[in-house]
Amino acid sequence: MFGLLDGAVVDLDQVQVAVDGSWWLWTCELSDAGDPLMQRIDDDGCGQVLPLPVVSRGHGPVAALRQPTTAAMYRQVLEAA
C-alpha cells in the first residue's frame, strides 16, 4: 500500500527510515484522520505508534530502507531486456 505525505508517495509495505535514524513500519491501521499508523521498530523506540505525519514532523522525512540487490533481481532485469 502507498500513502501520501506532503505530496510524496511513501511505500508503506517497506520499513521506513527517518532522518534521525529511527525505523518505522506501518501497522496496517489508520488513525481517525485517515493517516497510516507507524510503529517504531528500532531498539530505542519501545514500540511507539504514531501517525505518519507526526513521525515526519518529529523525526524528519522518511525513506524506504534500501534492500540489497539479489541475483533474482538481476536475472529478472536481464531477461526483460
Contacts in CASP RR format, 6 or more apart in sequence:
PFRMAT RR
TARGET T0000
AUTHOR 0000-0000-0000
METHOD contacts of the structure
MODEL  1
MFGLLDGAVVDLDQVQVAVDGSWWLWTCELSDAGDPLMQRIDDDGCGQVL
PLPVVSRGHGPVAALRQPTTAAMYRQVLEAA
1 12 0 8 1.000
1 13 0 8 1.000
1 26 0 8 1.000
1 36 0 8 1.000
2 9 0 8 1.000
2 10 0 8 1.000
2 11 0 8 1.000
2 12 0 8 1.000
3 9 0 8 1.000
3 10 0 8 1.000
3 12 0 8 1.000
3 36 0 8 1.000
3 52 0 8 1.000
4 10 0 8 1.000
5 52 0 8 1.000
5 53 0 8 1.000
5 56 0 8 1.000
5 61 0 8 1.000
5 62 0 8 1.000
6 56 0 8 1.000
8 61 0 8 1.000
10 16 0 8 1.000
10 36 0 8 1.000
10 52 0 8 1.000
10 62 0 8 1.000
10 64 0 8 1.000
11 64 0 8 1.000
12 26 0 8 1.000
12 36 0 8 1.000
13 26 0 8 1.000
14 64 0 8 1.000
14 65 0 8 1.000
14 67 0 8 1.000
15 23 0 8 1.000
15 24 0 8 1.000
15 25 0 8 1.000
15 41 0 8 1.000
15 64 0 8 1.000
15 65 0 8 1.000
16 23 0 8 1.000
16 24 0 8 1.000
16 25 0 8 1.000
16 26 0 8 1.000
16 38 0 8 1.000
16 55 0 8 1.000
16 62 0 8 1.000
16 63 0 8 1.000
16 64 0 8 1.000
16 65 0 8 1.000
17 23 0 8 1.000
17 24 0 8 1.000
17 62 0 8 1.000
17 63 0 8 1.000
17 64 0 8 1.000
17 65 0 8 1.000
18 24 0 8 1.000
18 55 0 8 1.000
18 56 0 8 1.000
18 59 0 8 1.000
18 60 0 8 1.000
18 61 0 8 1.000
18 62 0 8 1.000
19 59 0 8 1.000
19 60 0 8 1.000
19 61 0 8 1.000
19 62 0 8 1.000
20 59 0 8 1.000
20 60 0 8 1.000
21 42 0 8 1.000
21 59 0 8 1.000
22 40 0 8 1.000
22 42 0 8 1.000
22 44 0 8 1.000
22 45 0 8 1.000
22 55 0 8 1.000
22 59 0 8 1.000
23 40 0 8 1.000
23 41 0 8 1.000
23 42 0 8 1.000
23 65 0 8 1.000
24 38 0 8 1.000
24 39 0 8 1.000
24 40 0 8 1.000
24 41 0 8 1.000
24 55 0 8 1.000
24 59 0 8 1.000
24 62 0 8 1.000
25 38 0 8 1.000
25 39 0 8 1.000
25 41 0 8 1.000
26 36 0 8 1.000
26 37 0 8 1.000
26 38 0 8 1.000
26 39 0 8 1.000
27 36 0 8 1.000
27 37 0 8 1.000
27 38 0 8 1.000
27 39 0 8 1.000
27 49 0 8 1.000
29 36 0 8 1.000
29 37 0 8 1.000
30 36 0 8 1.000
30 37 0 8 1.000
31 37 0 8 1.000
31 51 0 8 1.000
33 51 0 8 1.000
35 51 0 8 1.000
35 52 0 8 1.000
35 53 0 8 1.000
36 51 0 8 1.000
36 52 0 8 1.000
37 49 0 8 1.000
37 50 0 8 1.000
37 51 0 8 1.000
37 52 0 8 1.000
38 49 0 8 1.000
38 50 0 8 1.000
38 51 0 8 1.000
38 52 0 8 1.000
38 55 0 8 1.000
39 47 0 8 1.000
39 48 0 8 1.000
39 49 0 8 1.000
40 46 0 8 1.000
40 47 0 8 1.000
40 48 0 8 1.000
40 49 0 8 1.000
40 50 0 8 1.000
41 47 0 8 1.000
52 62 0 8 1.000
55 62 0 8 1.000
56 62 0 8 1.000
END
